[in-house]
Amino acid sequence: MSSSTPVRAVGLISGGLDSTLAAALLKEVGVEVFGLNFSTGFCKVDHRRAINDPREDPARLRNPALRAGALVGFPVEVVDVAEAYLEVVKNPRFGYGANVNPCIDCRIFMLHKARAVMEERGADLVFTGEVLGQRPMSQYKKALRLIEAQTGLEGRLLRPLSARYLPPTIPERTGRLDRSRMLAMQGRSRKPQMDLAARLGISEYSQPSGGCCYLADPNFARRFRDLVTHAPGGRVEPEDTTLLKVGRHFRLAPSLKLVAGRNEGENRFLERHADGQWTFATLDGAGALALCLGEPDEAAQELAAAIAARYSQHRDEAMVQVRAARNGAERCLRVAPAGDDLLRRYRL
Amino acid sequence: MTTHPAPHRVLDVLGYFCPIPVIRTSRAVGEMAPGQVLEILSDDRGVLADIPDWCAAHGHHYLGHRAEGRAYRLLVRKG
């Protein structure tokens, strides 16, 4: 291949500032950029979309990676990896961060996929927006090297924003990519990125990638661990994690969980997932819809009804009528709304 | 959308949310000839932002949308 042939690069694009800048910088130096955006099933924006509130501004629901591609001018392929990614989350080889965020395994997983696309497309390298020392778990030097070695991308993994602190990639060594045009960012300050964004004319970008991932959220992590602990045979499918993202969660028994909606949108979402399961809501529907996962006996139904009553406009009444429904069958329960002690005992 | 040209193909992704509408749009457009029009029927509000972005990133032409109740019909001309 001649040195005048443009370098072709496949990038991991979240649409956050760093990956957008990395792509824009490479484009500026003449690299042909192709973006990959992996849909893991744990993205907060994706979930807001699934809630499907008709009043929501579509701009707040957009996929930031596609936006980055549109603004900077490069194609982005969205890839659904939810099923395989869940296995990584359940059994991370390099452990979790503060919650259930397997940051190193996550990078390895995505880079393996990107490597396959690089080979398929005959590209020269894979790039990311990683900045040395920016994140505690996955972006210190040792981790960057480990990730590179684990993915078999030695010499073909470029981090354009910190490249000058890292060993040169093959296209840099052979002179096809001008290393002097790569950058030397490091640390947690965002100022250098903001300055670069201004220089490259990038004024629109989403929050840093960690902020949109449920796995780094402590509430979600608690629910995820509970799910894995109580799933029959430890088997958890992507759809099992869907309900972890909405409502208040209560573990009523090892095989029984209750999810109570916090607003109309969540109630609608829970109703869409209620097939074959009991739901509980006050007769006038003024409050939470609570979805019970499992087979509640009489006592558990009363408990579920009491929790639904607690999260209704009737919470201060002595007794409340609650409708229990499943597959079109209904019954009415008269219960006292759950008190704080009861909620504390069962709440996840 | 002022005019709604007859599509060469209709993609029904009602009930599916991100990332499915974009993935299936990409696949459908990939199977069409340049100049042909794809109509996407979706009730995911986010497509109103994503499909124009996807078109801009991939060199296709977004022709606009029209609402039908809680769903949308979006038109894309393959570039």
Interface residues (C-beta under 8 A of the other chain):
Chain A: G35 N37 S39 V45 D46 R49 A50 N52 D53 P54 E56 P58 A59 L61 R62 N63 L66 R67 G69 A70 G73 F74 P75 V76 E77 V78 V79 D80
Chain B: F17 C18 P19 I20 V22 I23 S26 D43 D44 R45 G46 V47 L48 A49 D50 P52 D53 W54 A56 A57 H58 G59 R70
